[in-house]
Amino acid sequence: MTTLQDCQARDAADPLRSLRDLFSIPEGLIYLDGNSLGVSPKTAAARAAQVVSQEWGQGLIRSWNTAGWFDLPQRLGDQIAPLIGAGPGEVVATDTTSINLYKVLSAALSIAHADRPARRVVLSERSNFPTDLYIAEGLCAQRGYTLVLVEPHEIAAHLNHDLAVLMLTHVNYRTGAMHDMAALTQAAHAAGGMVAWDLAHSAGAVPVDLTGAGADFAVGCGYKYLNGGPGAPAFVWVHPTHAQRTDLPFVQPLSGWWGHAAPFAFTSDYQPAAGIQRYQCGTQPIVSLSLLECGLDGFKAAEPLGGMAALRAKSLALTDLFIALVEERCRGFGLGLATPRDHSQRGSQVCLTREHAAGGTLGSGAFAIMQALIARGVIGDFRAGDGGVHKDILRFGLTPLYIGFEEVWNAVEQLRQVLASEEWKQPQFNRQHAVT
């Protein structure tokens, strides 16, 4: 039986413990939702004030040059690149995940059509993050492709001569299950297809090697594990072979002026920038990009402590502990485990199902249980099931930059008390909100 004292001892011996001091976390709060919105770096408020009052307020338009605004998307891209196995000059921080996915999926379809026009299928996972499916659905309708959705175990059987693009999220947002990027990329390529990866739930928590996997395209989120703030700019990576194609100058469909080879030449015709720079579109959101830089500084601080390898080891230790404590202390309350036990198949979250409930007004009671936990200062989130294969989910993200082992023990203890007392049945916890 794991004790609170055991967890406190693990915190005391944790070489990454000092990283928590880089972030603002309210006293008494256990924040297990960094897979949805990361916490604020302590430097963020001062940096925002500097950008607004000095760089904008005093420097005004001169700051595009004097404060380095113009190059900020590339500089941040170079900071993100080592976290995802990309090279210098191969990543830009820009726009949103949805917009970037539109760009890369459009590019993949254009390349697929140019090289193998008979292929008309975009393949994805049925429980992929909805915005990815919505973007794919719209593009397929516009361009005459078919979007095929399957369960994870069915993907291999659909990698065939009809495949144009395989589009997957590396770590599933509902379950925390992680795909084998290298194996699936290799299999899709062997079938003649291309692969686009969404790294929103892995970048910054799970080591990623896009180059080693031979991936074609990738996008990711700036406000989850990268701690860039609500709505922070996302990022985009394109394999240099595709980014440098000259036979398809409009392969990136959002041919805005920031992706032009010379934006301030103001020519009337579009001339794409070289490489990844053409995947920018409009004028960049400088305040938001500056805050994202504060979040990325946390990974600089982690480098001398072991970098992503050390963060991954801690992530696995935290999620192992969470799973073990739930199974020790919450037995008999109808909880199931949706997250894989296998380390090679697990992201940085633990997702629990709720098999049955009595007295709640929202199905399994998982929503109400989460609301009761939040009222106690343990913040996770809820994801609804579909009434079939996909069950209601209690979702807990364990961000290794700032979560400790004692917090995991206390979170599970609060969960045990909520379940044992049945306080989740109270009416105030069964009122649904706009954001769950």
DOTOR-719846 format. One record per residue (C-alpha): residue number from 0; residue in one letter; x, y, z. Coordinates in nm, 3 decimals. Layout:
N
+------+------+---------+---------+---------+
| resi | resn |    east |   north |      up |
+------+------+---------+---------+---------+
|  NUM |    A |       X |       Y |       Z |
...
+------+------+---------+---------+---------+
***
This chain:
436
+------+------+---------+---------+---------+
| resi | resn |    east |   north |      up |
+------+------+---------+---------+---------+
|    0 |    M |   0.000 |   0.000 |   0.000 |
|    1 |    T |   0.142 |   0.336 |  -0.106 |
|    2 |    T |   0.130 |   0.598 |   0.169 |
|    3 |    L |   0.129 |   0.976 |   0.170 |
|    4 |    Q |   0.475 |   0.964 |   0.328 |
|    5 |    D |   0.600 |   0.752 |   0.037 |
|    6 |    C |   0.482 |   1.018 |  -0.207 |
|    7 |    Q |   0.637 |   1.299 |  -0.004 |
|    8 |    A |   0.968 |   1.112 |  -0.011 |
|    9 |    R |   0.947 |   1.076 |  -0.388 |
|   10 |    D |   0.891 |   1.451 |  -0.420 |
|   11 |    A |   1.191 |   1.522 |  -0.202 |
|   12 |    A |   1.409 |   1.305 |  -0.427 |
|   13 |    D |   1.266 |   1.437 |  -0.756 |
|   14 |    P |   1.540 |   1.609 |  -0.963 |
|   15 |    L |   1.272 |   1.803 |  -1.154 |
|   16 |    R |   1.102 |   1.941 |  -0.843 |
|   17 |    S |   1.247 |   2.292 |  -0.886 |
|   18 |    L |   1.067 |   2.338 |  -1.219 |
|   19 |    R |   0.737 |   2.384 |  -1.036 |
|   20 |    D |   0.868 |   2.715 |  -0.902 |
|   21 |    L |   0.858 |   2.855 |  -1.256 |
|   22 |    F |   0.476 |   2.848 |  -1.260 |
|   23 |    S |   0.192 |   3.027 |  -1.084 |
|   24 |    I |  -0.036 |   2.768 |  -0.922 |
|   25 |    P |  -0.292 |   2.887 |  -0.666 |
|   26 |    E |  -0.226 |   2.766 |  -0.312 |
|   27 |    G |  -0.424 |   2.456 |  -0.222 |
|   28 |    L |  -0.520 |   2.375 |  -0.582 |
|   29 |    I |  -0.434 |   2.042 |  -0.745 |
|   30 |    Y |  -0.432 |   2.119 |  -1.115 |
|   31 |    L |  -0.468 |   1.806 |  -1.329 |
|   32 |    D |  -0.593 |   1.972 |  -1.647 |
|   33 |    G |  -0.269 |   2.081 |  -1.812 |
|   34 |    N |  -0.358 |   1.856 |  -2.105 |
|   35 |    S |  -0.639 |   2.104 |  -2.177 |
|   36 |    L |  -0.491 |   2.437 |  -2.058 |
|   37 |    G |  -0.148 |   2.466 |  -1.904 |
|   38 |    V |  -0.077 |   2.687 |  -1.604 |
|   39 |    S |   0.070 |   3.035 |  -1.623 |
|   40 |    P |   0.449 |   3.081 |  -1.614 |
|   41 |    K |   0.544 |   3.333 |  -1.347 |
|   42 |    T |   0.715 |   3.545 |  -1.609 |
|   43 |    A |   0.404 |   3.575 |  -1.829 |
|   44 |    A |   0.241 |   3.879 |  -1.667 |
|   45 |    A |   0.559 |   4.085 |  -1.673 |
|   46 |    R |   0.633 |   3.980 |  -2.030 |
|   47 |    A |   0.282 |   4.078 |  -2.143 |
|   48 |    A |   0.322 |   4.416 |  -1.972 |
|   49 |    Q |   0.658 |   4.466 |  -2.142 |
|   50 |    V |   0.517 |   4.391 |  -2.486 |
|   51 |    V |   0.214 |   4.615 |  -2.435 |
|   52 |    S |   0.367 |   4.910 |  -2.252 |
|   53 |    Q |   0.718 |   4.918 |  -2.397 |
|   54 |    E |   0.741 |   4.735 |  -2.728 |
|   55 |    W |   0.396 |   4.841 |  -2.850 |
|   56 |    G |   0.344 |   5.148 |  -2.633 |
|   57 |    Q |   0.684 |   5.305 |  -2.692 |
|   58 |    G |   0.839 |   5.123 |  -2.985 |
|   59 |    L |   0.519 |   5.112 |  -3.187 |
|   60 |    I |   0.571 |   4.990 |  -3.543 |
|   61 |    R |   0.950 |   5.007 |  -3.502 |
|   62 |    S |   0.928 |   4.698 |  -3.278 |
|   63 |    W |   0.878 |   4.472 |  -3.578 |
|   64 |    N |   1.251 |   4.526 |  -3.624 |
|   65 |    T |   1.387 |   4.653 |  -3.292 |
|   66 |    A |   1.203 |   4.404 |  -3.067 |
|   67 |    G |   1.235 |   4.111 |  -3.306 |
|   68 |    W |   0.864 |   4.074 |  -3.369 |
|   69 |    F |   0.907 |   3.980 |  -3.732 |
|   70 |    D |   1.120 |   3.673 |  -3.661 |
|   71 |    L |   0.931 |   3.557 |  -3.351 |
|   72 |    P |   0.736 |   3.273 |  -3.521 |
|   73 |    Q |   1.061 |   3.121 |  -3.647 |
|   74 |    R |   1.246 |   3.168 |  -3.318 |
|   75 |    L |   0.969 |   2.997 |  -3.125 |
|   76 |    G |   0.951 |   2.726 |  -3.390 |
|   77 |    D |   1.319 |   2.656 |  -3.329 |
|   78 |    Q |   1.246 |   2.623 |  -2.956 |
|   79 |    I |   0.963 |   2.378 |  -3.024 |
|   80 |    A |   1.161 |   2.176 |  -3.279 |
|   81 |    P |   1.373 |   1.972 |  -3.031 |
|   82 |    L |   1.058 |   1.873 |  -2.840 |
|   83 |    I |   0.910 |   1.708 |  -3.149 |
|   84 |    G |   1.217 |   1.568 |  -3.325 |
|   85 |    A |   1.241 |   1.840 |  -3.589 |
|   86 |    G |   1.539 |   2.034 |  -3.717 |
|   87 |    P |   1.620 |   2.406 |  -3.704 |
|   88 |    G |   1.415 |   2.608 |  -3.949 |
|   89 |    E |   1.152 |   2.335 |  -3.989 |
|   90 |    V |   0.881 |   2.463 |  -3.748 |
|   91 |    V |   0.686 |   2.787 |  -3.717 |
|   92 |    A |   0.458 |   2.897 |  -3.433 |
|   93 |    T |   0.151 |   3.044 |  -3.597 |
|   94 |    D |  -0.229 |   3.046 |  -3.616 |
|   95 |    T |  -0.439 |   2.774 |  -3.447 |
|   96 |    T |  -0.424 |   2.396 |  -3.455 |
|   97 |    S |  -0.740 |   2.385 |  -3.668 |
|   98 |    I |  -0.608 |   2.635 |  -3.922 |
|   99 |    N |  -0.272 |   2.464 |  -3.938 |
|  100 |    L |  -0.440 |   2.129 |  -3.989 |
|  101 |    Y |  -0.637 |   2.280 |  -4.277 |
|  102 |    K |  -0.307 |   2.390 |  -4.430 |
|  103 |    V |  -0.123 |   2.060 |  -4.396 |
|  104 |    L |  -0.416 |   1.835 |  -4.487 |
|  105 |    S |  -0.478 |   2.050 |  -4.795 |
|  106 |    A |  -0.110 |   2.022 |  -4.882 |
|  107 |    A |  -0.115 |   1.646 |  -4.831 |
|  108 |    L |  -0.419 |   1.610 |  -5.056 |
|  109 |    S |  -0.260 |   1.829 |  -5.324 |
|  110 |    I |   0.060 |   1.625 |  -5.319 |
|  111 |    A |  -0.133 |   1.297 |  -5.313 |
|  112 |    H |  -0.343 |   1.410 |  -5.609 |
|  113 |    A |  -0.035 |   1.516 |  -5.806 |
|  114 |    D |   0.150 |   1.193 |  -5.738 |
|  115 |    R |  -0.132 |   0.934 |  -5.706 |
|  116 |    P |  -0.459 |   1.086 |  -5.831 |
|  117 |    A |  -0.666 |   0.767 |  -5.801 |
|  118 |    R |  -0.641 |   0.762 |  -5.420 |
|  119 |    R |  -0.950 |   0.925 |  -5.266 |
|  120 |    V |  -0.958 |   0.826 |  -4.896 |
|  121 |    V |  -0.859 |   1.022 |  -4.587 |
|  122 |    L |  -0.839 |   0.778 |  -4.296 |
|  123 |    S |  -0.870 |   0.871 |  -3.929 |
|  124 |    E |  -0.966 |   0.741 |  -3.589 |
|  125 |    R |  -1.333 |   0.765 |  -3.495 |
|  126 |    S |  -1.244 |   0.916 |  -3.156 |
|  127 |    N |  -0.994 |   1.163 |  -3.299 |
|  128 |    F |  -1.026 |   1.515 |  -3.162 |
|  129 |    P |  -1.344 |   1.658 |  -3.318 |
|  130 |    T |  -1.189 |   1.969 |  -3.475 |
|  131 |    D |  -0.955 |   1.744 |  -3.674 |
|  132 |    L |  -1.252 |   1.547 |  -3.803 |
|  133 |    Y |  -1.450 |   1.861 |  -3.883 |
|  134 |    I |  -1.162 |   2.008 |  -4.083 |
|  135 |    A |  -1.113 |   1.679 |  -4.267 |
|  136 |    E |  -1.485 |   1.644 |  -4.333 |
|  137 |    G |  -1.501 |   1.990 |  -4.487 |
|  138 |    L |  -1.193 |   1.940 |  -4.703 |
|  139 |    C |  -1.308 |   1.600 |  -4.824 |
|  140 |    A |  -1.644 |   1.746 |  -4.924 |
|  141 |    Q |  -1.476 |   2.032 |  -5.110 |
|  142 |    R |  -1.227 |   1.817 |  -5.295 |
|  143 |    G |  -1.415 |   1.497 |  -5.361 |
|  144 |    Y |  -1.247 |   1.269 |  -5.108 |
|  145 |    T |  -1.405 |   1.026 |  -4.863 |
|  146 |    L |  -1.334 |   1.051 |  -4.491 |
|  147 |    V |  -1.322 |   0.701 |  -4.341 |
|  148 |    L |  -1.335 |   0.670 |  -3.960 |
|  149 |    V |  -1.231 |   0.351 |  -3.783 |
|  150 |    E |  -1.140 |   0.221 |  -3.439 |
|  151 |    P |  -0.766 |   0.208 |  -3.356 |
|  152 |    H |  -0.739 |  -0.167 |  -3.409 |
|  153 |    E |  -0.891 |  -0.129 |  -3.756 |
|  154 |    I |  -0.639 |   0.123 |  -3.892 |
|  155 |    A |  -0.393 |  -0.133 |  -4.031 |
|  156 |    A |  -0.663 |  -0.306 |  -4.237 |
|  157 |    H |  -0.748 |   0.024 |  -4.410 |
|  158 |    L |  -0.395 |   0.109 |  -4.519 |
|  159 |    N |  -0.449 |   0.008 |  -4.881 |
|  160 |    H |  -0.442 |   0.130 |  -5.242 |
|  161 |    D |  -0.729 |   0.376 |  -5.176 |
|  162 |    L |  -0.542 |   0.568 |  -4.904 |
|  163 |    A |  -0.440 |   0.924 |  -4.981 |
|  164 |    V |  -0.373 |   1.051 |  -4.626 |
|  165 |    L |  -0.370 |   0.896 |  -4.280 |
|  166 |    M |  -0.457 |   1.169 |  -4.027 |
|  167 |    L |  -0.412 |   1.084 |  -3.659 |
|  168 |    T |  -0.362 |   1.248 |  -3.323 |
|  169 |    H |  -0.052 |   1.101 |  -3.159 |
|  170 |    V |  -0.212 |   1.081 |  -2.812 |
|  171 |    N |  -0.588 |   1.034 |  -2.802 |
|  172 |    Y |  -0.755 |   1.319 |  -2.616 |
|  173 |    R |  -1.021 |   1.094 |  -2.458 |
|  174 |    T |  -0.818 |   0.797 |  -2.342 |
|  175 |    G |  -0.453 |   0.902 |  -2.334 |
|  176 |    A |  -0.369 |   0.611 |  -2.565 |
|  177 |    M |  -0.059 |   0.681 |  -2.776 |
|  178 |    H |  -0.007 |   0.554 |  -3.129 |
|  179 |    D |   0.322 |   0.405 |  -3.248 |
|  180 |    M |   0.414 |   0.695 |  -3.474 |
|  181 |    A |   0.705 |   0.527 |  -3.648 |
|  182 |    A |   0.523 |   0.200 |  -3.717 |
|  183 |    L |   0.204 |   0.360 |  -3.847 |
|  184 |    T |   0.394 |   0.612 |  -4.060 |
|  185 |    Q |   0.599 |   0.332 |  -4.211 |
|  186 |    A |   0.288 |   0.122 |  -4.278 |
|  187 |    A |   0.101 |   0.413 |  -4.440 |
|  188 |    H |   0.401 |   0.491 |  -4.660 |
|  189 |    A |   0.430 |   0.125 |  -4.758 |
|  190 |    A |   0.067 |   0.146 |  -4.872 |
|  191 |    G |   0.147 |   0.457 |  -5.076 |
|  192 |    G |  -0.023 |   0.712 |  -4.848 |
|  193 |    M |   0.091 |   1.021 |  -4.663 |
|  194 |    V |   0.063 |   1.088 |  -4.289 |
|  195 |    A |  -0.037 |   1.400 |  -4.093 |
|  196 |    W |   0.003 |   1.396 |  -3.715 |
|  197 |    D |  -0.165 |   1.614 |  -3.453 |
|  198 |    L |   0.069 |   1.653 |  -3.154 |
|  199 |    A |  -0.167 |   1.861 |  -2.939 |
|  200 |    H |  -0.175 |   1.606 |  -2.656 |
|  201 |    S |   0.188 |   1.496 |  -2.673 |
|  202 |    A |   0.419 |   1.791 |  -2.750 |
|  203 |    G |   0.588 |   1.891 |  -2.425 |
|  204 |    A |   0.487 |   1.579 |  -2.231 |
|  205 |    V |   0.591 |   1.289 |  -2.455 |
|  206 |    P |   0.913 |   1.271 |  -2.657 |
|  207 |    V |   0.828 |   1.289 |  -3.028 |
|  208 |    D |   1.059 |   1.209 |  -3.319 |
|  209 |    L |   0.898 |   1.329 |  -3.641 |
|  210 |    T |   1.221 |   1.307 |  -3.836 |
|  211 |    G |   1.303 |   0.958 |  -3.712 |
|  212 |    A |   0.951 |   0.841 |  -3.790 |
|  213 |    G |   0.967 |   0.983 |  -4.141 |
|  214 |    A |   0.641 |   1.173 |  -4.092 |
|  215 |    D |   0.508 |   1.403 |  -4.363 |
|  216 |    F |   0.321 |   1.673 |  -4.170 |
|  217 |    A |   0.250 |   1.767 |  -3.809 |
|  218 |    V |   0.062 |   2.034 |  -3.617 |
|  219 |    G |   0.033 |   2.098 |  -3.245 |
|  220 |    C |  -0.108 |   2.316 |  -2.971 |
|  221 |    G |   0.062 |   2.596 |  -2.780 |
|  222 |    Y |  -0.167 |   2.619 |  -2.477 |
|  223 |    K |  -0.168 |   2.267 |  -2.336 |
|  224 |    Y |   0.163 |   2.115 |  -2.223 |
|  225 |    L |   0.357 |   2.410 |  -2.373 |
|  226 |    N |   0.185 |   2.649 |  -2.127 |
|  227 |    G |   0.144 |   2.934 |  -2.374 |
|  228 |    G |  -0.186 |   3.065 |  -2.235 |
|  229 |    P |  -0.550 |   3.037 |  -2.347 |
|  230 |    G |  -0.572 |   3.038 |  -2.727 |
|  231 |    A |  -0.192 |   3.052 |  -2.763 |
|  232 |    P |  -0.062 |   3.018 |  -3.118 |
|  233 |    A |  -0.014 |   2.664 |  -3.242 |
|  234 |    F |   0.273 |   2.527 |  -3.450 |
|  235 |    V |   0.323 |   2.350 |  -3.781 |
|  236 |    W |   0.596 |   2.123 |  -3.918 |
|  237 |    V |   0.634 |   1.995 |  -4.273 |
|  238 |    H |   0.893 |   1.746 |  -4.389 |
|  239 |    P |   1.153 |   1.949 |  -4.582 |
|  240 |    T |   1.094 |   1.738 |  -4.894 |
|  241 |    H |   0.734 |   1.858 |  -4.907 |
|  242 |    A |   0.801 |   2.211 |  -4.781 |
|  243 |    Q |   1.048 |   2.276 |  -5.062 |
|  244 |    R |   0.840 |   2.149 |  -5.355 |
|  245 |    T |   0.839 |   2.406 |  -5.634 |
|  246 |    D |   0.600 |   2.227 |  -5.870 |
|  247 |    L |   0.304 |   2.306 |  -5.642 |
|  248 |    P |   0.347 |   2.671 |  -5.536 |
|  249 |    F |  -0.001 |   2.687 |  -5.383 |
|  250 |    V |   0.025 |   2.356 |  -5.198 |
|  251 |    Q |  -0.044 |   2.559 |  -4.881 |
|  252 |    P |  -0.387 |   2.703 |  -4.965 |
|  253 |    L |  -0.385 |   3.004 |  -4.728 |
|  254 |    S |  -0.142 |   3.205 |  -4.934 |
|  255 |    G |  -0.137 |   3.516 |  -4.718 |
|  256 |    W |   0.124 |   3.786 |  -4.720 |
|  257 |    W |   0.318 |   3.656 |  -4.419 |
|  258 |    G |   0.395 |   3.340 |  -4.619 |
|  259 |    H |   0.522 |   3.543 |  -4.915 |
|  260 |    A |   0.891 |   3.530 |  -5.004 |
|  261 |    A |   0.913 |   3.907 |  -4.954 |
|  262 |    P |   0.607 |   4.036 |  -4.766 |
|  263 |    F |   0.720 |   4.397 |  -4.772 |
|  264 |    A |   0.794 |   4.400 |  -5.143 |
|  265 |    F |   0.416 |   4.430 |  -5.183 |
|  266 |    T |   0.406 |   4.258 |  -5.521 |
|  267 |    S |   0.065 |   4.185 |  -5.671 |
|  268 |    D |   0.142 |   3.817 |  -5.730 |
|  269 |    Y |   0.206 |   3.548 |  -5.470 |
|  270 |    Q |   0.559 |   3.414 |  -5.449 |
|  271 |    P |   0.582 |   3.153 |  -5.172 |
|  272 |    A |   0.856 |   3.179 |  -4.912 |
|  273 |    A |   1.107 |   2.901 |  -4.890 |
|  274 |    G |   1.034 |   2.597 |  -4.678 |
|  275 |    I |   0.820 |   2.617 |  -4.366 |
|  276 |    Q |   0.789 |   2.997 |  -4.382 |
|  277 |    R |   0.520 |   2.963 |  -4.651 |
|  278 |    Y |   0.297 |   2.795 |  -4.390 |
|  279 |    Q |   0.239 |   3.132 |  -4.227 |
|  280 |    C |  -0.059 |   3.332 |  -4.346 |
|  281 |    G |  -0.155 |   3.669 |  -4.193 |
|  282 |    T |   0.005 |   3.913 |  -3.951 |
|  283 |    Q |   0.120 |   3.735 |  -3.638 |
|  284 |    P |  -0.033 |   3.779 |  -3.286 |
|  285 |    I |   0.273 |   3.920 |  -3.111 |
|  286 |    V |   0.137 |   3.945 |  -2.756 |
|  287 |    S |   0.024 |   3.581 |  -2.765 |
|  288 |    L |   0.347 |   3.463 |  -2.924 |
|  289 |    S |   0.544 |   3.642 |  -2.653 |
|  290 |    L |   0.350 |   3.459 |  -2.382 |
|  291 |    L |   0.410 |   3.128 |  -2.559 |
|  292 |    E |   0.781 |   3.204 |  -2.535 |
|  293 |    C |   0.744 |   3.219 |  -2.156 |
|  294 |    G |   0.593 |   2.871 |  -2.159 |
|  295 |    L |   0.871 |   2.733 |  -2.377 |
|  296 |    D |   1.131 |   2.873 |  -2.137 |
|  297 |    G |   1.024 |   2.599 |  -1.894 |
|  298 |    F |   1.169 |   2.341 |  -2.132 |
|  299 |    K |   1.496 |   2.536 |  -2.148 |
|  300 |    A |   1.512 |   2.507 |  -1.770 |
|  301 |    A |   1.447 |   2.133 |  -1.793 |
|  302 |    E |   1.735 |   2.072 |  -2.034 |
|  303 |    P |   2.018 |   2.055 |  -1.776 |
|  304 |    L |   1.795 |   1.829 |  -1.565 |
|  305 |    G |   1.754 |   1.569 |  -1.839 |
|  306 |    G |   1.514 |   1.739 |  -2.079 |
|  307 |    M |   1.229 |   1.551 |  -2.240 |
|  308 |    A |   1.367 |   1.211 |  -2.137 |
|  309 |    A |   1.351 |   1.310 |  -1.770 |
|  310 |    L |   1.006 |   1.466 |  -1.812 |
|  311 |    R |   0.880 |   1.150 |  -1.979 |
|  312 |    A |   1.018 |   0.931 |  -1.699 |
|  313 |    K |   0.842 |   1.145 |  -1.440 |
|  314 |    S |   0.520 |   1.150 |  -1.643 |
|  315 |    L |   0.514 |   0.771 |  -1.647 |
|  316 |    A |   0.590 |   0.753 |  -1.276 |
|  317 |    L |   0.307 |   0.998 |  -1.199 |
|  318 |    T |   0.053 |   0.818 |  -1.416 |
|  319 |    D |   0.161 |   0.478 |  -1.279 |
|  320 |    L |   0.107 |   0.610 |  -0.928 |
|  321 |    F |  -0.233 |   0.758 |  -1.011 |
|  322 |    I |  -0.353 |   0.430 |  -1.161 |
|  323 |    A |  -0.221 |   0.224 |  -0.868 |
|  324 |    L |  -0.377 |   0.454 |  -0.607 |
|  325 |    V |  -0.717 |   0.456 |  -0.780 |
|  326 |    E |  -0.715 |   0.078 |  -0.789 |
|  327 |    E |  -0.604 |   0.056 |  -0.424 |
|  328 |    R |  -0.828 |   0.322 |  -0.274 |
|  329 |    C |  -1.132 |   0.354 |  -0.504 |
|  330 |    R |  -1.217 |  -0.010 |  -0.554 |
|  331 |    G |  -1.587 |  -0.090 |  -0.568 |
|  332 |    F |  -1.709 |   0.247 |  -0.694 |
|  333 |    G |  -1.761 |   0.154 |  -1.059 |
|  334 |    L |  -1.444 |   0.310 |  -1.201 |
|  335 |    G |  -1.266 |   0.161 |  -1.498 |
|  336 |    L |  -0.937 |   0.246 |  -1.667 |
|  337 |    A |  -0.947 |   0.375 |  -2.025 |
|  338 |    T |  -0.575 |   0.462 |  -2.042 |
|  339 |    P |  -0.331 |   0.189 |  -2.150 |
|  340 |    R |  -0.108 |   0.039 |  -1.883 |
|  341 |    D |   0.169 |  -0.020 |  -2.136 |
|  342 |    H |   0.414 |   0.270 |  -2.116 |
|  343 |    S |   0.475 |   0.261 |  -2.491 |
|  344 |    Q |   0.104 |   0.321 |  -2.550 |
|  345 |    R |   0.036 |   0.588 |  -2.285 |
|  346 |    G |   0.050 |   0.966 |  -2.303 |
|  347 |    S |   0.063 |   1.188 |  -1.993 |
|  348 |    Q |  -0.294 |   1.153 |  -1.869 |
|  349 |    V |  -0.509 |   0.902 |  -1.684 |
|  350 |    C |  -0.867 |   0.858 |  -1.801 |
|  351 |    L |  -1.124 |   0.677 |  -1.591 |
|  352 |    T |  -1.458 |   0.544 |  -1.703 |
|  353 |    R |  -1.768 |   0.523 |  -1.487 |
|  354 |    E |  -1.962 |   0.202 |  -1.539 |
|  355 |    H |  -2.284 |   0.280 |  -1.358 |
|  356 |    A |  -2.449 |   0.537 |  -1.137 |
|  357 |    A |  -2.763 |   0.591 |  -0.935 |
|  358 |    G |  -2.909 |   0.924 |  -0.840 |
|  359 |    G |  -2.725 |   1.142 |  -1.091 |
|  360 |    T |  -2.894 |   1.324 |  -1.375 |
|  361 |    L |  -2.614 |   1.300 |  -1.633 |
|  362 |    G |  -2.579 |   0.936 |  -1.728 |
|  363 |    S |  -2.286 |   0.765 |  -1.561 |
|  364 |    G |  -2.237 |   1.034 |  -1.298 |
|  365 |    A |  -1.885 |   1.104 |  -1.427 |
|  366 |    F |  -1.967 |   1.468 |  -1.497 |
|  367 |    A |  -2.105 |   1.521 |  -1.146 |
|  368 |    I |  -1.810 |   1.341 |  -0.988 |
|  369 |    M |  -1.572 |   1.576 |  -1.168 |
|  370 |    Q |  -1.772 |   1.881 |  -1.060 |
|  371 |    A |  -1.757 |   1.764 |  -0.699 |
|  372 |    L |  -1.381 |   1.718 |  -0.729 |
|  373 |    I |  -1.340 |   2.066 |  -0.875 |
|  374 |    A |  -1.535 |   2.208 |  -0.581 |
|  375 |    R |  -1.277 |   2.042 |  -0.357 |
|  376 |    G |  -0.988 |   2.202 |  -0.546 |
|  377 |    V |  -0.892 |   1.907 |  -0.768 |
|  378 |    I |  -0.927 |   2.020 |  -1.128 |
|  379 |    G |  -0.959 |   1.767 |  -1.405 |
|  380 |    D |  -1.225 |   1.752 |  -1.674 |
|  381 |    F |  -1.505 |   1.542 |  -1.821 |
|  382 |    R |  -1.553 |   1.409 |  -2.172 |
|  383 |    A |  -1.889 |   1.264 |  -2.267 |
|  384 |    G |  -1.927 |   0.924 |  -2.425 |
|  385 |    D |  -2.149 |   0.833 |  -2.718 |
|  386 |    G |  -2.373 |   0.584 |  -2.539 |
|  387 |    G |  -2.194 |   0.299 |  -2.715 |
|  388 |    V |  -1.830 |   0.198 |  -2.740 |
|  389 |    H |  -1.699 |   0.529 |  -2.608 |
|  390 |    K |  -1.789 |   0.579 |  -2.242 |
|  391 |    D |  -1.800 |   0.890 |  -2.025 |
|  392 |    I |  -1.450 |   0.988 |  -1.918 |
|  393 |    L |  -1.302 |   1.145 |  -1.604 |
|  394 |    R |  -0.981 |   1.292 |  -1.743 |
|  395 |    F |  -0.671 |   1.380 |  -1.540 |
|  396 |    G |  -0.364 |   1.534 |  -1.704 |
|  397 |    L |  -0.037 |   1.495 |  -1.515 |
|  398 |    T |   0.207 |   1.756 |  -1.641 |
|  399 |    P |   0.557 |   1.659 |  -1.525 |
|  400 |    L |   0.687 |   2.017 |  -1.528 |
|  401 |    Y |   0.479 |   2.111 |  -1.224 |
|  402 |    I |   0.285 |   1.815 |  -1.077 |
|  403 |    G |   0.426 |   1.621 |  -0.783 |
|  404 |    F |   0.366 |   1.280 |  -0.628 |
|  405 |    E |   0.202 |   1.413 |  -0.312 |
|  406 |    E |  -0.053 |   1.595 |  -0.527 |
|  407 |    V |  -0.140 |   1.267 |  -0.697 |
|  408 |    W |  -0.198 |   1.099 |  -0.361 |
|  409 |    N |  -0.416 |   1.388 |  -0.240 |
|  410 |    A |  -0.615 |   1.397 |  -0.564 |
|  411 |    V |  -0.701 |   1.028 |  -0.541 |
|  412 |    E |  -0.793 |   1.069 |  -0.174 |
|  413 |    Q |  -1.035 |   1.348 |  -0.269 |
|  414 |    L |  -1.179 |   1.123 |  -0.541 |
|  415 |    R |  -1.225 |   0.843 |  -0.286 |
|  416 |    Q |  -1.410 |   1.078 |  -0.051 |
|  417 |    V |  -1.637 |   1.210 |  -0.326 |
|  418 |    L |  -1.732 |   0.856 |  -0.422 |
|  419 |    A |  -1.767 |   0.721 |  -0.068 |
|  420 |    S |  -1.980 |   1.012 |   0.052 |
|  421 |    E |  -2.185 |   1.022 |  -0.271 |
|  422 |    E |  -2.171 |   1.399 |  -0.257 |
|  423 |    W |  -2.158 |   1.401 |  -0.637 |
|  424 |    K |  -2.533 |   1.329 |  -0.631 |
|  425 |    Q |  -2.602 |   1.679 |  -0.497 |
|  426 |    P |  -2.799 |   1.893 |  -0.749 |
|  427 |    Q |  -2.532 |   2.161 |  -0.790 |
|  428 |    F |  -2.289 |   1.904 |  -0.929 |
|  429 |    N |  -2.538 |   1.780 |  -1.187 |
|  430 |    R |  -2.590 |   2.110 |  -1.367 |
|  431 |    Q |  -2.408 |   2.105 |  -1.695 |
|  432 |    H |  -2.192 |   2.400 |  -1.802 |
|  433 |    A |  -2.086 |   2.530 |  -2.142 |
|  434 |    V |  -1.730 |   2.405 |  -2.085 |
|  435 |    T |  -1.691 |   2.061 |  -1.928 |
+------+------+---------+---------+---------+
***
